Amino acid sequence: MFHAPLVIAADGNSARMALSLNIRRREDRPLGVAVRQYYRSPRTHDNYLESHLELWEGKPGASRLLPGYGWIFGVGDGTSNVGLGMLNTTSAFQNTDYKDLLRRWLNGLPPEWGYTEENATGPVRGGALPMAFNRAPHYRDGLLLVGDAGGVVNPFNGEGIAYAMESGRLAAEVTVQALARSQGPSRERALQAYPNVLRQRYGGYYTLGRVFVELIGNPTVMRTVTRYGLPRPTLMRFTLKLLANLTDPRGGDALDRLINAMSRLAPAT
Ligand SMILES: Cc1cc2nc3c(=O)[nH]c(=O)nc-3n(C[C@H](O)[C@H](O)[C@H](O)COP(=O)(O)OP(=O)(O)OC[C@H]3O[C@@H](n4cnc5c(N)ncnc54)[C@H](O)[C@@H]3O)c2cc1C
């Protein structure tokens, strides 16, 4: 048996520590699924990430466009990391065979890229993407949740690494403040600040992200934005900044200021 005055749970999406305190997943928050595989490929030295927005439920063009995207990035060691992620804002979510979806998408790519079974260097691996604070409260009874354990994946793009690291830093800062106080109400108040710090940092932006995932869960919206939005450079610059969370917080250009203002105005819940 181990005892500690505070525990920082960084145990990922399994969230065993949180579950032991009965802190459950919030059903009103989005969840994603991602699968990926490595392939030997001539594209291993690509120095950019390529995104494919067209993932079809059935045959391309003949069925529903799914809310998600495929990615390809060069690893530089002879392989590419190729995968896809999808949101639970569509009825297809529960019934999708993700390995099959990956294979069908890859079958439609140029064969010279090498994303075929014989070039795979390992099995398909996958996991859940817990988004937009989908587990809360982030502090209770001496336990702080960081990263996937606290569901801090960005709902716009499914990225969770930077957010896991940053929530870890925020939790560490709060912990240092708290442990400087003597045990009791004063320390407890310091620890209670952690969920507020997280909300201030991401709350408004994640609220916008939740609206976004609801919208793209509608196949008509998804089709319209990919067909009419993609060819418009200014709209795409705006979309890239918003989806990748790449705005300059100190001002930047008009697009940065617009997105920062939207994030500030959106309720941080
Ligand atoms: C296929 C896929 C692709 C992804 N691609 C990207 C991407 O390109 N960019 C990006 O930003 N994010 C990506 N993500 C999301 C990202 O991987 C996660 O958000 C991120 O790893 C979360 O970090 P974490 O430290 O909170 O949890 P994890 O990385 O899951 O780490 C938790 C660790 O705790 C360990 N653990 C759990 N329980 C116990 C226990 N009881 N005892 C001991 N150890 C335990 C686990 O073994 C694990 O090592 C992807 C996710 C998937 C599934």
The ligand as a Gaussian input file, in Angstrom:
#p B3LYP/6-31G(d) Opt

LIG

0 1
 C       -3.634000       6.146000     -33.471000
 C       -3.413000       7.414000     -32.710000
 C       -2.697000       8.433000     -33.294000
 C       -2.492000       9.622000     -32.607000
 N       -1.787000      10.621000     -33.233000
 C       -1.540000      11.776000     -32.570000
 C       -0.768000      12.811000     -33.191000
 O       -0.309000      12.698000     -34.337000
 N       -0.555000      13.941000     -32.477000
 C       -1.044000      14.128000     -31.227000
 O       -0.826000      15.191000     -30.612000
 N       -1.789000      13.159000     -30.623000
 C       -2.036000      11.991000     -31.251000
 N       -2.784000      11.006000     -30.632000
 C       -3.277000      11.248000     -29.262000
 C       -2.132000      11.085000     -28.281000
 O       -1.498000       9.840000     -28.511000
 C       -2.641000      11.143000     -26.824000
 O       -3.508000      12.246000     -26.658000
 C       -1.465000      11.299000     -25.876000
 O       -0.575000      10.198000     -26.012000
 C       -1.955000      11.380000     -24.423000
 O       -0.847000      11.336000     -23.549000
 P       -1.026000      10.818000     -22.056000
 O        0.355000      10.876000     -21.453000
 O       -2.122000      11.537000     -21.374000
 O       -1.511000       9.301000     -22.174000
 P       -0.761000       8.040000     -22.810000
 O        0.144000       8.462000     -23.911000
 O       -1.839000       7.048000     -23.104000
 O        0.154000       7.530000     -21.622000
 C       -0.405000       6.909000     -20.481000
 C        0.631000       5.924000     -19.959000
 O        0.212000       5.421000     -18.696000
 C        0.470000       4.044000     -18.683000
 N       -0.441000       3.406000     -17.703000
 C       -1.790000       3.350000     -17.733000
 N       -2.265000       2.703000     -16.650000
 C       -1.180000       2.342000     -15.925000
 C       -1.010000       1.641000     -14.697000
 N       -2.067000       1.198000     -14.008000
 N        0.234000       1.450000     -14.248000
 C        1.298000       1.916000     -14.940000
 N        1.206000       2.579000     -16.099000
 C       -0.020000       2.793000     -16.580000
 C        0.203000       3.565000     -20.101000
 O        0.844000       2.352000     -20.353000
 C        0.812000       4.717000     -20.892000
 O        2.181000       4.524000     -21.125000
 C       -3.011000       9.804000     -31.305000
 C       -3.730000       8.766000     -30.694000
 C       -3.939000       7.582000     -31.384000
 C       -4.738000       6.468000     -30.733000

